[in-house]
Amino acid sequence: MSFWYNVDTGRVETDENRSRGEQVLGPYATEAEAQAALDTAHKKTEQWDSEDRDWNQRGGSAAGGDSDA
């Protein structure tokens, strides 16, 4: 069984009672993982933002690559 986090209601849902649409995050393997969905999403967003900043500071190209070729 999969678990889902509904951002509109703040509740964990299962496959049997899952809302359809963009308001659910998941699937997650456990109810605890689903309950932590917003925290997990926040941490991943911070990580990706940091990686984007690093990439942009390096000039936005892969190391050793030449995009003009």
TIMI-2910 file (N, C-alpha, C, CB; in pm, 1 decimal, decimal comma, always signed):
<rs>
+----------+----------+----------+----------+----------+----------+----------+----------+----------+----------+----------+----------+------+
!      n_x !      n_y !      n_z !     ca_x !     ca_y !     ca_z !      c_x !      c_y !      c_z !     cb_x !     cb_y !     cb_z ! resn !
+----------+----------+----------+----------+----------+----------+----------+----------+----------+----------+----------+----------+------+
!    +83,9 !   -117,5 !     +0,0 !     +0,0 !     +0,0 !     +0,0 !    +88,8 !   +124,5 !     +0,0 !    -95,6 !     -0,5 !   +121,6 !  Met !
!    +46,9 !   +224,2 !    -72,4 !   +117,8 !   +351,8 !    -77,6 !    +44,3 !   +455,5 !     +5,6 !   +132,7 !   +400,2 !   -223,1 !  Ser !
!   +119,6 !   +553,9 !    +50,5 !    +64,5 !   +663,6 !   +129,4 !    +89,9 !   +794,6 !    +55,7 !   +126,8 !   +667,2 !   +272,3 !  Phe !
!     +1,1 !   +889,4 !    +75,4 !     +3,6 !  +1018,1 !     +6,6 !    -21,7 !  +1127,2 !   +108,6 !   -101,6 !  +1023,6 !   -108,3 !  Trp !
!    +34,8 !  +1245,4 !    +85,2 !     +9,4 !  +1360,2 !   +172,6 !    -73,7 !  +1461,8 !    +96,1 !   +142,9 !  +1424,2 !   +223,0 !  Tyr !
!   -187,3 !  +1497,5 !   +151,9 !   -276,7 !  +1594,6 !    +89,7 !   -243,6 !  +1732,5 !   +146,1 !   -427,4 !  +1557,9 !   +114,5 !  Asn !
!   -191,5 !  +1821,2 !    +60,8 !   -149,5 !  +1953,4 !   +107,9 !   -268,6 !  +2043,1 !   +142,1 !    -63,0 !  +2021,0 !     +2,4 !  Val !
!   -385,1 !  +2014,2 !    +85,8 !   -503,8 !  +2094,7 !   +117,7 !   -559,1 !  +2062,3 !   +256,0 !   -612,3 !  +2072,5 !    +12,8 !  Asp !
!   -560,8 !  +1934,0 !   +291,3 !   -619,2 !  +1893,0 !   +419,1 !   -515,2 !  +1873,1 !   +528,3 !   -697,4 !  +1765,8 !   +401,0 !  Thr !
!   -387,5 !  +1853,6 !   +488,7 !   -283,3 !  +1825,5 !   +586,7 !   -290,1 !  +1684,9 !   +641,2 !   -291,9 !  +1922,5 !   +699,5 !  Gly !
!   -356,4 !  +1596,1 !   +567,6 !   -374,1 !  +1458,4 !   +614,7 !   -306,6 !  +1358,7 !   +521,3 !   -523,0 !  +1425,2 !   +627,5 !  Arg !
!   -270,1 !  +1246,6 !   +579,9 !   -215,0 !  +1135,6 !   +503,4 !   -331,4 !  +1053,4 !   +449,7 !   -118,8 !  +1047,9 !   +590,7 !  Val !
!   -319,2 !  +1014,9 !   +323,8 !   -420,9 !   +933,0 !   +259,6 !   -355,8 !   +804,9 !   +209,2 !   -489,8 !  +1010,0 !   +143,3 !  Glu !
!   -438,6 !   +704,1 !   +185,6 !   -390,7 !   +576,8 !   +131,9 !   -438,9 !   +563,4 !    -12,0 !   -440,1 !   +456,6 !   +218,7 !  Thr !
!   -396,1 !   +455,8 !    -76,6 !   -443,1 !   +430,1 !   -212,5 !   -596,0 !   +423,4 !   -218,0 !   -382,7 !   +299,5 !   -265,7 !  Asp !
!   -656,8 !   +372,4 !   -111,8 !   -802,1 !   +354,3 !   -110,0 !   -879,5 !   +485,6 !    -99,1 !   -840,3 !   +264,6 !     +4,6 !  Glu !
!   -822,1 !   +586,6 !    -33,0 !   -896,9 !   +711,3 !    -12,5 !   -824,3 !   +833,8 !    -68,3 !   -923,5 !   +731,4 !   +135,4 !  Asn !
!   -729,5 !   +809,6 !   -156,8 !   -648,4 !   +919,6 !   -210,6 !   -729,9 !  +1014,6 !   -295,0 !   -534,1 !   +865,3 !   -292,6 !  Arg !
!   -708,8 !  +1143,5 !   -270,4 !   -768,6 !  +1247,3 !   -353,2 !   -697,7 !  +1247,6 !   -487,3 !   -759,8 !  +1386,9 !   -284,8 !  Ser !
!   -767,9 !  +1280,8 !   -590,0 !   -708,6 !  +1291,0 !   -723,2 !   -672,4 !  +1436,5 !   -749,3 !   -805,8 !  +1237,2 !   -833,0 !  Arg !
!   -562,1 !  +1457,9 !   -814,8 !   -526,4 !  +1593,7 !   -850,2 !   -392,0 !  +1634,1 !   -796,7 !   -629,5 !  +1687,7 !   -801,3 !  Gly !
!   -365,6 !  +1761,7 !   -809,8 !   -234,3 !  +1816,9 !   -776,6 !   -214,1 !  +1841,2 !   -628,4 !   -213,6 !  +1944,5 !   -850,1 !  Glu !
!   -314,4 !  +1820,5 !   -546,4 !   -300,3 !  +1851,0 !   -405,0 !   -236,5 !  +1738,7 !   -324,5 !   -433,7 !  +1883,1 !   -347,6 !  Gln !
!   -199,1 !  +1627,3 !   -389,2 !   -136,4 !  +1518,2 !   -315,4 !     +9,7 !  +1501,9 !   -355,1 !   -212,0 !  +1387,7 !   -338,9 !  Val !
!    +92,3 !  +1471,8 !   -255,6 !   +233,4 !  +1441,9 !   -276,0 !   +253,5 !  +1293,7 !   -247,6 !   +325,4 !  +1530,7 !   -184,6 !  Leu !
!   +334,6 !  +1230,5 !   -327,6 !   +362,3 !  +1089,7 !   -303,4 !   +376,3 !  +1016,5 !   -433,7 !   +253,3 !  +1026,3 !   -218,8 !  Gly !
!   +386,3 !   +889,8 !   -430,5 !   +357,4 !   +801,9 !   -316,0 !   +477,0 !   +786,4 !   -222,1 !   +314,0 !   +664,8 !   -365,7 !  Pro !
!   +445,9 !   +750,0 !    -98,7 !   +544,9 !   +720,9 !     +3,6 !   +521,9 !   +578,8 !    +53,5 !   +537,3 !   +823,7 !   +120,7 !  Tyr !
!   +629,8 !   +515,3 !    +97,5 !   +621,7 !   +376,4 !   +141,9 !   +556,0 !   +361,8 !   +278,2 !   +759,2 !   +315,9 !   +145,9 !  Ala !
!   +570,1 !   +465,4 !   +361,9 !   +514,2 !   +456,7 !   +497,0 !   +429,9 !   +580,0 !   +527,7 !   +626,5 !   +441,3 !   +601,6 !  Thr !
!   +345,1 !   +565,5 !   +626,1 !   +262,7 !   +677,5 !   +670,7 !   +350,4 !   +789,2 !   +727,0 !   +160,7 !   +630,8 !   +776,5 !  Glu !
!   +456,6 !   +752,9 !   +797,3 !   +547,9 !   +852,9 !   +855,0 !   +617,2 !   +934,1 !   +746,0 !   +653,1 !   +784,5 !   +944,0 !  Ala !
!   +660,0 !   +868,3 !   +637,9 !   +722,2 !   +940,1 !   +526,8 !   +622,6 !  +1037,2 !   +463,7 !   +774,9 !   +840,9 !   +420,8 !  Glu !
!   +499,1 !   +994,7 !   +448,8 !   +397,0 !  +1082,4 !   +391,6 !   +371,2 !  +1201,8 !   +483,0 !   +266,5 !  +1004,7 !   +367,4 !  Ala !
!   +367,4 !  +1178,7 !   +613,3 !   +342,9 !  +1287,1 !   +708,6 !   +454,7 !  +1390,5 !   +702,8 !   +329,7 !  +1231,5 !   +851,2 !  Gln !
!   +575,9 !  +1348,3 !   +667,1 !   +691,4 !  +1438,3 !   +659,7 !   +709,8 !  +1495,6 !   +519,1 !   +818,4 !  +1364,4 !   +702,6 !  Ala !
!   +612,4 !  +1481,3 !   +432,5 !   +625,8 !  +1519,4 !   +291,8 !   +664,0 !  +1665,7 !   +273,1 !   +496,9 !  +1491,8 !   +219,1 !  Ala !
!   +603,1 !  +1755,6 !   +344,6 !   +634,5 !  +1898,1 !   +327,0 !   +776,9 !  +1928,8 !   +370,8 !   +535,7 !  +1985,2 !   +405,9 !  Leu !
!   +820,5 !  +1869,1 !   +479,9 !   +957,8 !  +1889,6 !   +526,4 !  +1056,9 !  +1832,7 !   +425,1 !   +979,0 !  +1824,2 !   +664,8 !  Asp !
!  +1026,6 !  +1714,9 !   +373,0 !  +1112,6 !  +1652,8 !   +271,8 !  +1119,8 !  +1739,5 !   +146,8 !  +1061,3 !  +1512,3 !   +235,8 !  Thr !
!  +1005,6 !  +1789,4 !   +101,6 !  +1002,4 !  +1874,8 !    -17,6 !  +1081,2 !  +2003,2 !     +5,3 !   +857,4 !  +1908,1 !    -56,0 !  Ala !
!  +1069,0 !  +2060,4 !   +123,8 !  +1142,2 !  +2182,9 !   +157,1 !  +1293,1 !  +2158,2 !   +152,4 !  +1100,8 !  +2234,5 !   +296,9 !  His !
!  +1338,5 !  +2048,5 !   +211,9 !  +1481,5 !  +2016,4 !   +213,9 !  +1534,0 !  +1992,1 !    +72,7 !  +1507,7 !  +1893,0 !   +301,8 !  Lys !
!  +1457,1 !  +1921,1 !     -9,8 !  +1500,6 !  +1895,3 !   -147,2 !  +1507,2 !  +2024,9 !   -226,8 !  +1406,0 !  +1795,7 !   -216,0 !  Lys !
!  +1411,8 !  +2113,5 !   -206,2 !  +1412,2 !  +2241,7 !   -276,1 !  +1534,1 !  +2323,7 !   -237,6 !  +1284,3 !  +2319,9 !   -245,9 !  Thr !
!  +1567,3 !  +2326,4 !   -108,1 !  +1686,4 !  +2398,8 !    -64,4 !  +1811,7 !  +2339,9 !   -128,5 !  +1698,3 !  +2395,2 !    +88,9 !  Glu !
!  +1820,2 !  +2206,9 !   -135,0 !  +1936,0 !  +2141,3 !   -196,1 !  +1946,3 !  +2176,4 !   -343,6 !  +1927,3 !  +1989,0 !   -178,6 !  Gln !
!  +1835,4 !  +2167,8 !   -414,9 !  +1836,0 !  +2198,4 !   -558,5 !  +1869,9 !  +2344,8 !   -583,8 !  +1700,1 !  +2164,9 !   -620,8 !  Trp !
!  +1816,7 !  +2434,8 !   -500,3 !  +1849,1 !  +2577,3 !   -514,7 !  +1999,0 !  +2600,8 !   -494,9 !  +1768,0 !  +2661,8 !   -413,7 !  Asp !
!  +2057,9 !  +2533,8 !   -397,1 !  +2200,8 !  +2546,1 !   -372,5 !  +2281,1 !  +2493,2 !   -491,6 !  +2239,6 !  +2470,9 !   -244,4 !  Ser !
!  +2239,5 !  +2379,8 !   -545,7 !  +2307,6 !  +2323,9 !   -662,6 !  +2295,2 !  +2417,1 !   -783,0 !  +2250,4 !  +2185,5 !   -696,9 !  Glu !
!  +2179,1 !  +2478,8 !   -799,9 !  +2160,6 !  +2574,6 !   -909,1 !  +2252,2 !  +2695,7 !   -892,8 !  +2014,5 !  +2620,1 !   -915,8 !  Asp !
!  +2263,3 !  +2747,2 !   -769,5 !  +2352,1 !  +2861,4 !   -745,2 !  +2496,1 !  +2824,0 !   -777,6 !  +2340,9 !  +2909,2 !   -598,8 !  Arg !
!  +2539,1 !  +2705,4 !   -732,9 !  +2675,6 !  +2659,9 !   -762,1 !  +2697,4 !  +2648,5 !   -912,3 !  +2703,4 !  +2524,5 !   -694,2 !  Asp !
!  +2602,8 !  +2592,0 !   -982,6 !  +2611,7 !  +2572,6 !  -1127,1 !  +2620,5 !  +2708,2 !  -1197,6 !  +2489,8 !  +2492,2 !  -1179,1 !  Trp !
!  +2537,3 !  +2802,3 !  -1156,3 !  +2538,8 !  +2936,5 !  -1216,4 !  +2669,8 !  +3009,7 !  -1188,0 !  +2421,2 !  +3019,3 !  -1164,1 !  Asn !
!  +2727,2 !  +2991,3 !  -1069,5 !  +2854,1 !  +3055,6 !  -1035,6 !  +2969,0 !  +2999,7 !  -1118,8 !  +2884,2 !  +3038,1 !   -887,0 !  Gln !
!  +2957,8 !  +2875,2 !  -1162,0 !  +3060,4 !  +2815,0 !  -1246,4 !  +3042,6 !  +2854,2 !  -1392,4 !  +3057,8 !  +2663,5 !  -1232,5 !  Arg !
!  +2942,9 !  +2934,3 !  -1421,2 !  +2920,5 !  +2979,4 !  -1557,4 !  +2814,9 !  +2901,6 !  -1631,0 !  +3045,9 !  +2972,9 !  -1632,9 !  Gly !
!  +2748,3 !  +2814,3 !  -1562,4 !  +2636,6 !  +2742,9 !  -1621,9 !  +2673,3 !  +2639,5 !  -1725,9 !  +2545,9 !  +2838,7 !  -1681,9 !  Gly !
!  +2796,0 !  +2590,1 !  -1723,1 !  +2833,6 !  +2485,6 !  -1816,5 !  +2909,4 !  +2376,1 !  -1744,4 !  +2917,3 !  +2542,6 !  -1930,7 !  Ser !
!  +2907,6 !  +2259,4 !  -1803,1 !  +2978,5 !  +2146,4 !  -1743,3 !  +3128,6 !  +2172,6 !  -1746,3 !  +2944,7 !  +2014,6 !  -1817,3 !  Ala !
!  +3195,0 !  +2126,1 !  -1644,9 !  +3339,9 !  +2144,0 !  -1638,6 !  +3405,8 !  +2077,1 !  -1756,6 !  +3396,6 !  +2088,2 !  -1507,8 !  Ala !
!  +3492,7 !  +2151,9 !  -1825,5 !  +3565,8 !  +2096,9 !  -1936,7 !  +3488,9 !  +2094,6 !  -2066,5 !  +3608,6 !  +1961,8 !  -1904,0 !  Gly !
!  +3359,9 !  +2129,4 !  -2060,1 !  +3279,9 !  +2128,0 !  -2181,1 !  +3288,2 !  +2259,1 !  -2255,6 !  +3136,8 !  +2096,9 !  -2148,4 !  Gly !
!  +3265,9 !  +2253,6 !  -2385,0 !  +3268,7 !  +2373,6 !  -2467,5 !  +3138,8 !  +2380,1 !  -2544,9 !  +3391,5 !  +2374,6 !  -2563,4 !  Asp !
!  +3049,3 !  +2468,6 !  -2502,0 !  +2916,9 !  +2475,0 !  -2563,8 !  +2920,2 !  +2545,4 !  -2698,9 !  +2819,7 !  +2545,9 !  -2471,5 !  Ser !
!  +3031,6 !  +2607,1 !  -2735,8 !  +3042,4 !  +2676,9 !  -2863,5 !  +3089,1 !  +2586,3 !  -2976,7 !  +3136,7 !  +2793,1 !  -2850,1 !  Asp !
!  +3117,1 !  +2461,2 !  -2945,9 !  +3171,3 !  +2369,0 !  -3045,9 !  +3066,4 !  +2327,2 !  -3146,3 !  +3229,2 !  +2246,4 !  -2978,8 !  Ala !
+----------+----------+----------+----------+----------+----------+----------+----------+----------+----------+----------+----------+------+
</rs>
